[in-house]
Amino acid sequence: MKIIILAGGGGTRLFPLSRTCFPKQFMKIGGDVSLLAQTVLRFMPVSKASDMVIVTNKNYIHHVKAELAACGAEEVHVLLEPVGRNTAPAIALAARYCLDELGAAEDEVLFVTPSDHIIRQSDLFLQAVGQAEEMAQQESIVTFGIKADKPEIGYGYIEAGAACGSGFMVKSFKEKPDQVTAEEYVAAGSYYWNSGIYAFTIGHFMQELRTYQPEVYQLAGQSYADTLAQFAVMPNISIDYAIAEKSTKVVTIPLVDYWNDIGSWDAIYDVLDKDKDGNAVKGDCIPLDCTNTLMLGRSRLIAGIGLEDLLVVETDDVIVVAKKGESQKVKELVGELKNRGRREADEHTTMYRPWGSYTVLGEGPGYKMKKIMVSSGQRLSLQMHYHRSEHWIVIGGTAKVTVGDDVKMVHENESVFIPMSIKHCLENPGRIPLEIIEVQNGKYLEEDDIVRFDDVYGRV
């Protein structure tokens, strides 16, 4: 069995913590490691790292590699989508990779899972994985259903039909309902939340593609290299729409376990520990006479007085306040920010790079100030800028700095000036993180004013 982990999503529903540049699968929620790392570790008892495949966006490759290193799973295969095309093409690409590059047979099972769910009882989950593998070998499309114990409008639903082995034949799939319909589903007792977790053999998946999605099947029927090269022309379609809602061979297995897809701030509230008044508090927050409220602070004191059933989430550049039950509309907020051309929709003030990170401390007409952290042994590209000069002040560690033909070591409390249009490079030769304050001056200070001449990360 091969484990296919989908990790390419942009994660807009947990704005402002999750943004395009750093979506929720890389966040640490409900544990000390990221959701992606939790997903990988969850399968370790039943799968070797070399039998796992992560499909992600090409912009996230360095995040993924860092998480795999953190959980000791560097042998996991990583596939990079040239563009986002939803889950059906992503799974087709992974299937082709397993056939061509990993030597998998068509009767081998693919267990497909998102990378951003919380599942607490691993033993029960892995028991269900074993059941799904057995049923998938009988040419079924297997999905996990979560018993709908409350009316939830943020999930799709599965209507269970006749019993089938350890699960039920799927009678129908339902879109995310309104409140009244969700209440009807819960009252009926035969509906499950759609987890988005699937299992099937490679051969059966390809047969279903040929039947219901011939365009995807035609592209995925070529070699892995050809499929990847033509990935951009794949239709943008989910596995639900492409196959599950059309197939007559879909079975759902109830997942008897705590499951949360962390799809909204209401879901975050459910996961976190609460005080005696039902408040979930993280960060420097003081709730006075507050009840059933989420307060999450990152960079400043948040004081709440008399709040009830509210969600308050703060970062150093955004504060979001919403009523509980309304957090699904955060996605609409992000859409509005994009329409207005707001940087906050996609970027944090702290941005991660393969060599480390930088944080924007302040900016205005003609200047921008950053704190830059370069990890031990890492270096930025050899580059230049047409429209800005830079002044670097070392505040921690030791820097190896190249300016033109001059190479020198710069230590704490020392500085160096980088003129416009001069090739330069910054490197950390030491064993501790290098931290510098960078002051940029010029009329154009955006990140696309970088001309790279040499780069160890292949970004030239």
C-alpha positions in Angstrom: 0.0 0.0 0.0 1.2 3.5 -0.8 0.2 6.5 1.3 -0.6 9.6 -0.8 -0.7 12.8 1.2 -2.2 15.9 -0.4 -0.4 19.0 0.8 -0.9 21.6 -1.9 -3.9 23.6 -0.5 -3.7 27.4 0.2 -5.7 27.3 3.5 -7.7 30.5 3.3 -10.3 29.6 6.0 -7.8 30.0 8.9 -6.8 33.5 7.9 -5.0 35.5 9.3 -2.7 32.7 10.6 -3.0 30.6 7.5 -2.2 32.4 4.2 -1.1 31.5 0.7 2.6 31.8 1.6 2.2 29.6 4.7 -1.0 27.5 4.7 -2.4 25.5 7.6 -0.7 22.2 6.8 2.5 23.7 8.1 1.0 25.1 11.2 1.3 23.5 14.7 -2.2 23.0 15.9 -3.1 20.4 18.6 0.5 19.4 19.0 4.2 20.3 19.0 4.7 19.4 15.3 2.9 20.7 12.2 -0.2 19.1 10.8 1.7 17.7 7.9 4.3 16.1 10.2 1.5 14.7 12.3 0.0 13.1 9.2 3.3 11.5 8.2 4.0 10.2 11.7 0.4 8.8 11.9 1.2 6.3 9.2 4.7 5.3 10.3 3.5 2.2 12.3 2.0 0.7 9.1 4.1 2.2 6.3 7.8 2.9 5.5 8.6 6.5 4.6 9.7 5.3 1.2 6.1 4.1 0.6 4.7 7.6 1.2 4.2 10.3 -1.5 3.4 13.9 -0.8 1.8 16.0 -3.6 2.3 19.7 -3.0 2.6 23.0 -4.7 6.0 23.8 -6.1 6.1 26.9 -3.9 6.0 24.8 -0.7 8.9 22.4 -1.5 11.2 23.9 1.2 8.4 23.9 3.8 7.7 20.2 3.1 11.4 19.2 3.2 11.8 21.0 6.5 8.8 19.2 8.0 10.1 15.8 6.7 13.5 16.5 8.3 11.8 17.5 11.6 10.0 14.1 11.8 12.8 11.9 10.5 11.0 11.0 7.3 13.4 12.3 4.6 12.7 9.3 2.4 9.1 10.3 1.7 8.7 11.1 -2.0 7.7 14.7 -2.9 5.8 15.5 -6.1 5.5 19.1 -7.2 2.4 20.3 -9.0 3.3 23.0 -11.6 -0.1 24.6 -10.9 -3.0 23.8 -8.6 -5.6 21.5 -10.3 -7.5 20.1 -7.3 -7.5 16.6 -5.9 -8.4 14.4 -8.8 -5.5 15.4 -11.0 -3.2 15.4 -8.0 -4.1 11.8 -7.2 -3.8 10.8 -10.9 -0.2 12.3 -10.9 0.6 10.3 -7.8 -0.8 7.1 -9.2 1.3 7.6 -12.4 4.4 8.2 -10.2 3.7 5.0 -8.2 3.4 3.0 -11.4 6.4 4.4 -13.3 8.9 5.5 -10.6 8.1 3.2 -7.6 7.3 0.0 -9.5 3.9 -0.4 -8.0 1.5 -2.9 -9.5 -2.0 -1.9 -10.6 -3.6 -4.0 -7.8 -1.7 -2.0 -5.1 -3.8 0.1 -2.9 -3.4 3.9 -2.7 -4.6 5.4 0.6 -5.2 9.1 0.0 -5.4 11.6 2.8 -5.3 15.3 3.3 -2.4 16.7 5.3 -4.2 19.0 7.6 -6.6 17.0 9.8 -6.4 16.2 13.5 -6.9 12.5 14.4 -6.3 11.7 18.0 -6.7 7.9 18.5 -4.1 6.5 16.1 -4.8 2.9 17.0 -8.5 3.2 15.9 -7.5 5.1 12.8 -4.9 2.5 11.7 -7.5 -0.3 12.3 -9.8 1.5 9.9 -6.9 1.9 7.5 -6.5 -1.8 7.5 -10.2 -2.3 6.8 -10.1 0.2 4.0 -7.2 -1.6 2.4 -9.1 -4.9 2.4 -12.2 -3.4 0.9 -10.3 -1.5 -1.7 -8.7 -4.8 -2.9 -12.3 -5.9 -3.7 -12.5 -3.1 -6.3 -14.4 -0.6 -4.1 -13.8 3.1 -3.8 -13.5 3.4 0.0 -14.0 6.6 1.9 -14.1 7.4 5.6 -17.3 8.9 7.1 -17.4 10.8 10.4 -20.7 10.3 12.3 -22.6 13.6 12.1 -23.3 14.3 15.8 -24.2 18.0 15.3 -25.5 20.1 12.4 -22.3 21.3 10.7 -22.7 23.5 7.6 -18.9 23.5 6.8 -18.7 19.8 5.7 -20.1 17.8 2.8 -22.1 14.8 3.8 -22.3 11.1 2.9 -25.7 9.3 2.9 -25.1 5.7 4.0 -27.1 2.9 2.4 -27.0 -0.9 2.8 -24.4 -2.5 5.1 -21.3 -3.7 3.3 -18.6 -5.5 5.2 -17.3 -3.1 7.9 -19.1 -0.1 6.3 -22.0 0.9 4.1 -22.6 1.4 0.5 -22.8 5.1 -0.3 -26.3 6.1 -1.3 -25.4 9.7 -2.2 -23.0 12.6 -1.5 -24.4 15.9 -0.4 -23.0 19.4 -0.7 -22.4 21.6 2.3 -25.9 22.2 3.5 -27.7 25.1 5.2 -28.5 25.0 8.9 -32.0 23.5 8.5 -30.8 20.7 6.1 -27.8 19.9 8.4 -30.2 19.5 11.3 -32.3 17.1 9.1 -29.2 15.0 8.3 -28.3 14.7 12.0 -31.9 13.7 12.9 -32.0 11.1 10.2 -29.0 9.2 11.7 -27.7 7.8 8.4 -25.5 10.7 7.4 -21.7 11.1 7.9 -19.4 14.0 7.3 -17.2 13.5 4.3 -13.6 13.3 5.5 -12.0 13.5 2.1 -10.0 10.3 2.9 -10.1 7.6 0.2 -8.6 4.2 -0.6 -8.6 2.3 -3.9 -6.3 0.2 -6.1 -4.4 2.0 -8.8 -6.0 -0.1 -11.5 -9.6 0.5 -10.2 -8.9 4.2 -9.9 -7.7 4.3 -13.5 -10.8 2.4 -14.6 -13.1 4.9 -12.9 -11.2 7.8 -14.5 -11.6 6.2 -17.9 -15.4 5.9 -17.2 -16.1 9.2 -15.7 -13.2 11.5 -16.5 -11.7 10.5 -19.8 -9.8 13.8 -20.2 -7.9 13.1 -16.9 -7.5 9.5 -17.8 -6.0 10.2 -21.2 -3.3 12.5 -19.7 -2.6 10.2 -16.7 -2.4 7.2 -19.1 0.9 8.5 -20.4 4.3 8.3 -18.7 4.9 10.1 -15.4 7.1 12.6 -17.2 4.5 13.3 -19.8 1.7 13.6 -17.3 3.7 16.1 -15.3 4.6 18.1 -18.4 0.9 18.4 -19.4 -0.5 18.8 -15.8 -1.4 22.4 -16.5 -4.1 21.4 -19.0 -5.8 19.0 -16.5 -9.3 20.0 -15.6 -9.6 21.6 -12.2 -11.8 19.0 -10.4 -12.0 17.3 -7.0 -12.0 13.5 -6.5 -15.5 13.9 -5.1 -16.9 15.5 -8.3 -14.7 13.5 -10.7 -15.4 9.9 -9.4 -17.0 9.5 -5.9 -20.3 11.2 -6.7 -20.7 9.2 -10.0 -19.4 5.8 -9.2 -21.6 2.9 -8.1 -18.8 1.2 -6.2 -18.3 3.6 -3.3 -18.3 2.3 0.3 -17.9 4.4 3.4 -16.3 3.1 6.6 -17.3 5.0 9.8 -14.3 6.4 11.5 -14.8 5.8 15.3 -12.2 8.4 16.4 -11.8 12.1 17.2 -11.5 13.8 13.8 -11.3 17.5 13.0 -10.4 18.9 9.6 -9.5 22.3 11.2 -11.5 24.0 8.5 -12.6 27.0 10.4 -11.9 29.0 13.6 -15.0 27.3 15.1 -13.1 24.0 14.6 -10.0 25.5 16.2 -12.2 26.5 19.2 -13.4 22.9 19.5 -9.8 21.5 19.5 -8.4 23.8 22.2 -8.6 23.4 25.9 -11.2 25.7 27.6 -11.4 27.3 31.0 -14.4 27.0 33.4 -16.3 29.7 31.4 -15.8 27.9 28.1 -13.0 30.3 26.9 -10.2 29.0 24.7 -7.2 31.4 25.2 -3.8 31.3 23.6 -1.2 34.1 23.9 -1.2 37.2 26.0 -4.9 37.5 26.5 -7.1 38.5 29.4 -10.8 37.5 29.3 -12.9 39.4 31.9 -16.5 38.2 32.3 -16.2 36.4 28.9 -17.9 33.1 28.0 -17.5 30.6 25.2 -15.0 32.8 23.4 -11.8 32.1 21.5 -9.0 34.6 22.1 -5.8 34.0 20.2 -3.0 36.5 20.4 0.4 36.6 18.8 2.2 39.9 19.2 0.3 42.1 21.7 -1.9 42.1 24.7 -5.6 41.4 24.0 -8.1 42.2 26.6 -11.8 41.1 26.3 -14.6 42.4 28.5 -18.0 40.8 28.6 -17.5 38.9 25.3 -19.8 35.9 24.5 -19.6 33.5 21.6 -16.9 35.4 19.8 -13.7 34.5 17.9 -10.8 37.0 18.2 -7.6 36.2 16.3 -4.7 38.5 16.2 -1.4 38.6 14.3 1.1 41.4 14.1 -0.7 42.9 11.0 -4.3 41.7 11.1 -7.1 41.3 13.7 -10.2 39.2 12.9 -13.3 39.3 15.1 -16.2 37.1 14.2 -19.3 35.5 15.8 -19.0 31.8 16.6 -20.8 30.0 13.8 -19.9 32.6 11.2 -16.2 31.7 10.7 -16.9 29.9 7.4 -17.2 33.4 6.0 -13.5 34.1 6.6 -12.9 32.6 3.1 -15.2 35.4 1.7 -13.1 38.0 3.6 -9.9 36.7 2.0 -11.6 36.9 -1.4 -12.5 40.6 -0.7 -8.9 41.3 0.4 -7.6 39.8 -2.9 -10.1 41.9 -4.8 -8.7 45.0 -3.1 -5.1 44.0 -3.9 -4.2 43.7 -0.2 -0.9 42.0 0.5 -2.3 40.6 3.7 -4.4 38.1 1.8 -1.3 36.1 0.7 1.7 37.2 2.8 2.6 37.3 6.5 5.0 40.0 7.8 7.3 37.0 8.4 8.1 35.1 5.2 10.0 31.8 5.1 12.7 31.0 2.6 14.9 27.9 2.1 17.7 29.6 3.9 15.7 31.0 6.8 13.2 33.8 7.1 12.7 37.6 7.1 10.3 39.8 9.0 9.2 43.2 7.9 9.6 45.5 10.9 8.5 48.7 9.2 8.2 50.5 5.9 7.3 53.8 4.3 8.0 55.9 1.2 11.6 55.2 0.2 12.5 52.7 3.0 11.8 49.2 4.4 13.3 47.6 7.4 13.6 43.8 7.9 14.9 41.4 10.5 16.6 38.6 8.5 17.5 35.1 10.0 19.8 32.8 8.1 20.1 29.3 9.4 23.4 27.7 10.2 25.3 26.7 7.0 22.9 28.4 4.7 23.4 31.3 2.2 21.3 33.7 0.1 21.7 33.8 -3.6 24.4 35.9 -5.3 22.2 38.8 -6.4 21.8 42.5 -7.1 19.1 45.1 -7.1 18.5 47.9 -9.6 16.4 50.1 -7.4 17.6 49.9 -3.8 20.7 50.0 -1.6 20.9 47.9 1.6 22.5 48.4 5.0 23.1 45.3 7.0 23.7 45.3 10.8 24.6 42.0 12.4 22.8 41.5 15.8 23.5 37.9 16.3 26.0 35.3 14.9 28.6 35.9 12.3 28.0 36.8 8.6 30.2 36.0 5.6 29.4 38.9 3.2 30.3 39.3 -0.5 30.1 42.8 -2.0 31.5 42.9 -5.5 34.9 41.3 -5.3 35.3 41.9 -1.6 34.6 39.0 0.8 34.7 39.6 4.6 33.4 38.4 7.9 31.0 40.7 9.7 30.4 40.2 13.5 27.9 41.3 16.0 27.5 45.1 16.2 29.3 45.5 12.9 27.7 46.6 9.6 28.2 46.7 5.9 26.7 48.8 3.1 25.5 47.3 -0.2 25.2 49.9 -3.1 22.6 49.6 -5.9 23.5 47.4 -8.8 26.4 45.6 -7.0 26.5 41.8 -6.8 26.3 40.7 -3.2 25.7 37.6 -1.1 25.0 36.8 2.6 26.1 33.5 4.2 26.0 32.0 7.7 29.2 30.0 8.2 28.6 29.6 11.9 26.7 27.1 14.1 24.1 29.4 15.5 21.5 31.4 13.5 22.7 34.6 11.9 20.4 37.6 12.6 20.7 40.9 10.9 18.7 44.1 10.6 18.4 45.1 6.9 17.5 48.7 6.0 16.5 49.2 2.4 16.5 52.6 0.6 15.2 53.3 -2.8 12.1 54.2 -4.9 11.1 50.6 -5.5 11.4 48.0 -2.7 9.5 44.9 -3.8 10.8 41.4 -3.8 10.8 41.2 -7.6 13.7 43.6 -7.7 16.2 40.7 -7.3 18.5 39.6 -10.1 20.1 36.2 -9.2 23.4 35.1 -10.6 24.0 31.9 -8.5 21.7 30.1 -6.1 22.2 26.8 -4.3 18.4 26.3 -4.2 18.0 26.5 -8.0 16.1 29.8 -8.2 18.2 31.5 -10.8 
